[in-house]
Amino acid sequence: MKKYSEILKELREDRDLTQQNLADILKTERSYYGKYERGIRPLPIEHLITLCKFYNVSADYILGLPEGLKFPKK
């Protein structure tokens, strides 16, 4: 299972974007975004939501969760 930091980098590179491009979208510093990709800083939920919308992928995908997860039955 891939770490979300690896997936963030892959998504960005697949679209030929720079870390600065993503930092601008997230309204943060490039150095902060770089730390998300290196796994040094946790990705805030607000940024996760923005990235899901930007890349048109689910949060499960970015977080590296396997497909078909089942919710516990109550």
C-alpha positions as CSV (number, residue, x, y, z in Angstrom):
1,M,0.0,0.0,0.0
2,K,1.4,3.4,-1.0
3,K,1.7,6.3,1.4
4,Y,-0.4,9.3,0.6
5,S,2.8,11.4,0.3
6,E,3.9,9.2,-2.6
7,I,0.4,9.4,-4.3
8,L,0.5,13.2,-4.0
9,K,3.8,13.3,-5.8
10,E,2.6,10.9,-8.5
11,L,-0.6,12.9,-9.1
12,R,1.4,16.1,-9.4
13,E,4.1,14.7,-11.7
14,D,1.6,13.0,-14.0
15,R,0.1,16.4,-14.7
16,D,3.4,18.1,-15.2
17,L,2.8,20.4,-12.2
18,T,5.3,21.9,-9.8
19,Q,5.1,22.0,-6.1
20,Q,4.6,25.7,-6.4
21,N,1.5,25.2,-8.6
22,L,0.0,23.0,-5.9
23,A,1.0,25.4,-3.1
24,D,-0.8,28.2,-5.0
25,I,-4.0,26.0,-5.3
26,L,-3.8,25.2,-1.6
27,K,-3.0,28.8,-0.7
28,T,0.1,27.7,1.2
29,E,3.9,27.9,1.0
30,R,5.8,25.7,-1.5
31,S,7.9,24.5,1.4
32,Y,4.8,23.3,3.3
33,Y,3.5,21.5,0.3
34,G,6.9,19.8,-0.2
35,K,6.7,18.6,3.3
36,Y,3.3,16.9,2.6
37,E,4.9,15.1,-0.3
38,R,7.9,14.0,1.8
39,G,5.6,12.9,4.6
40,I,7.1,15.3,7.1
41,R,3.9,17.2,7.7
42,P,0.4,15.7,7.9
43,L,-2.0,16.8,5.1
44,P,-4.8,18.9,6.6
45,I,-8.3,17.7,5.8
46,E,-9.1,21.0,4.1
47,H,-6.1,20.4,1.7
48,L,-7.2,16.8,1.1
49,I,-10.7,18.0,0.1
50,T,-9.2,20.7,-2.3
51,L,-6.9,18.1,-3.9
52,C,-9.7,15.6,-4.3
53,K,-11.7,18.2,-6.2
54,F,-8.7,19.4,-8.2
55,Y,-7.6,15.9,-9.3
56,N,-11.2,14.6,-9.5
57,V,-10.3,11.6,-7.3
58,S,-11.6,10.2,-4.0
59,A,-10.0,10.8,-0.7
60,D,-9.6,7.0,-0.4
61,Y,-7.5,7.1,-3.6
62,I,-5.2,9.9,-2.2
63,L,-5.0,8.2,1.1
64,G,-4.0,4.9,-0.5
65,L,-6.9,3.0,0.9
66,P,-7.9,-0.2,-0.9
67,E,-10.9,-0.3,-3.1
68,G,-14.1,-1.9,-1.8
69,L,-13.7,-1.1,1.9
70,K,-16.8,-2.1,3.8
71,F,-18.3,0.0,6.5
72,P,-19.0,-1.8,9.8
73,K,-22.6,-2.9,10.2
74,K,-24.4,-1.5,13.2
